[in-house]
Amino acid sequence: MDLFVEQGNVQMLKLHGYWRSSAAYRLRIALHLKGLAFEHVPVNIAPAANEQMTADFRAINPQQRVPVLETEDGVMVQSMAVLEWLDERYPERPILPQDLVERQQARALADIIACDIHPLNNLSVLKALREDFGAEKQAISRWYADWIYRGFGAFEEMIADRGETPFLFGTQPSIAEICLVPQVYNARRFEVDLSAFPKIVALDAACLKLDAFDKAAPQNQPDAT
C-alpha cells in the first residue's frame, strides 16, 4: 500500500475506482495535483461485470457507486464532496481559488459538468434508456450529445472573457478543470463534435500537458482494457 506522510503523520489513501469513470478520474487528477500517494483499487463497473453491485462493495459504499476514497478519517464518497474534503484536509496546492467570488465561479463551472451533464450521461442512465425504454444506439448517442452541447455551450460562454492566465483562475488548474477534462474525454469517446467549443478544447489541451493529468488519464490506469 502506498503511504502519504505529512508532518510526521501517516495518512493512508485507497481509491476504489474504474478507469473510465469520470468521477474517479476527477479524484485521480486531484490526488496527483496535490502530490498525494494512493493505492488504486479497481472496481469493474462495466455492465458485464457490475463489481460495484457485490455485497463486499456495498459494505464500503451503500450507494454502490465509484469512486470511494478510504482514508484514516473514514470512508469518503461522492466525488465533488471528496474534492472539497481533499482541499480542506490538504490545503497545499489548492484546487479552489483563494478569492471568494472566484471560488463560487469555479464551483459553478464544476457543477455544470458534475450536476447537469454527467448524471444524465452515466452508465446507469444509458442502460435504462436502452433496456427500459428500448432506445437504440443512435438515439442514445443523440441523448448523450445533447446534454454535452447544453452544458459545454454554457461553460464556453461563461469562460469567454477570462484573462490570459494559463488556466481559468491563474497558473494552476482548479476544480473546474478537474471536472471538465474527464467530460471532454467522454465526449470524444462518444464521438461528439467539439468544434463549437474552442476554449474548452484549448483548456483541455493545456491540462493534458501536465504530469498530474497524464498520470490520471484513463488509458494509463492499471485496469485499463
N, C-alpha and C positions, 0 to 999 in steps of 0.2 A: 504494500500500500504506500502511496506517496504521502509525504507529510509536509505540511507548511508550518514553518517556525516563525513566530512573531514575538519579539520581546521575551524570549525565554519560554513561551507557552507553545505547546504543540497543538495545532488545530488540524484535525483530520477531515478531509473533504472527499466525499464519494458521490459522483454524479451518475445517476441512473438515467440513461437516455437512449435515443435511437439516432442513427447517423443522419437520417433525413428529416427528423423532427425539427420544425422551425423553432419551437420553444426551447428545445435542448440546445440547438445551435446558438441561440441568444446567450444562454448561460456559458457555453464554451467560450464564446467571444469575450464576455465579461471577465471570466476567470483568467483567461490568457492576458487580457489587457492589464489586469491587476497583478499579474505575476504570481498567481496562486496555483500551487501544485494540487492536483486532484487525481483520484482513481476513477477511471471510466468503466462503468458497469453497463454493458449493452443490454437493452430490452427490446426485443424484436416486436414492433407493433404492426408489422405488415399483416394484412388480412389472413394470410395463410398460417401465421404463427400466433398472433394475439397473446404474446407472453405477458402483456400488461393485465390480462384478464385472469391470471392464475391467483390462487389463494395466497401464495407467498408474496406476490407483489401487492395484492390488496391489503395485506397486513402492514405494508410500508405506506401505501397511499390509497385510502378508501375510494378516491375518485377514479383510480385505475387509469391514470394518465402519466405520461412523462412530460417534463423531467421531474426528478426528485433529487434534492441535494441533501445528503446526510452530513451533519456536522456535529461537533461536540455540544453545540447549543440546541440540538434537536433536529428533527426532520423538516425540511423546507419544501413546500410545494407551491405551484402557480408561479410561472417564470417571472412575471412582472413584479410580484411581491418579493421574490428571491433577489432580483436585480437590485431593488431598493435596500433590502437587507444587506447585500454584499457591500453596497456603497456606505452604509452606516457602520457595518462591522469592520470594514477595511477602507477607511476614508482616503488612504493614499491612492493616487491615480484615479481621481473621481470620475464617474460616468454621468453625473448630474452637474450642470453648471453651478457656479457659486452665486451668481446673480439670481434674485428671487423670481423676477419676471422670466428670465431665460430658462429657469428650472421648470416653470409652468409650460413654456413653449416646447421644451424638449419632451416633457411628459405627454403633451398633446400630440406631437408628431409620432411619438412611440405608440400611443394609443390608437391612432388611425390604423396602424398595422395590427397591433395586438388585439384590439377590441372590435374593429369594423371589418377588416379583411380576413384575418386568419381564422376566426371562429366559424365563418361561413364556408371556408375552403379546406377545413381539415379532413382527415380520413373518415371520421365518423359521419360527417355530413355528406360527403361524396358517396359513402357506402349507402346511406339512407336514400339519397336521390336515386341510386341505381337499383337497390333491392326493394325499397318500399314504394317508390313512385315510378319505377320502370323507365327511368331516364337512360337514354342511350349515350354512348361515348361523346358524340358530337354535342348533345345538349349539355352534358356535364362540362365539357370544355368551354361552352358559351357561358355557363353559370360561373365557372372559375374566372374567366377573363373579365366578366362584367364587374365583379367585385374588386378585381385588381384595378381596372380602369377607374372606377369610382374613387377608391382610396388613393391611388397614385396621382390621380388628377388633382385632388385636394392637396396632397402632400407637395406636389410640384409647384402649385400656386403659392403655397404658404412659405416655401423656401426661395421664391423668386427674387426677393430683394435682400437676401442675406449678403453679408460683406464678402471680402476677398480672402477670408481665412481658409486654411486647408479643409476644415470641417465645419459643421453647422454652427458650432458655438466656440470656435477657437482652433487651437492647434492639435487637439486630441478628439477622437470620436466620443460621442455621448450615447445615452440610452436610445436616442432617436436612430443613430446609425446602427446600433446593435440590433434593433428590431428591423430596420429596413433591409439590411443585406441578406438575411435569410429569406425574406419575402421576395426579393429580386431573384434569388437563386430558384425559388419555387416557380416564379413567373416564367423564367426561362425554361425550366423543366417541363412546364405545360405549354411551351411554345407561344407565350403571349407576346405580342408585338409591343416593344417598349420604346419605339421611335418617338412617341409623343411626349416622352419624359426625359429629355436630355440632361437635366440637372440631377435627376435620380441616377441615371446611368453613370454620369461622371462621378458622383459621390460614391457610388458602389465601387467603381474602378479605383478611386483613391483609397478606400478602405481595404480593398483586397491586396494592395501593395504592402500592407502592414503584416508583420510576422504573426501577430495575435489572430488576425482574421484568417490567415493562411492555415495556421495550426487548427483553427476551429472549423474549417471547411468540411462539408460532408464527406467528400472523397478522400480526405486524409484521416478519417476515423478508423479504428481497428475493426469495426463491424461493417464497414462499407462493402457492398457487394456489387 
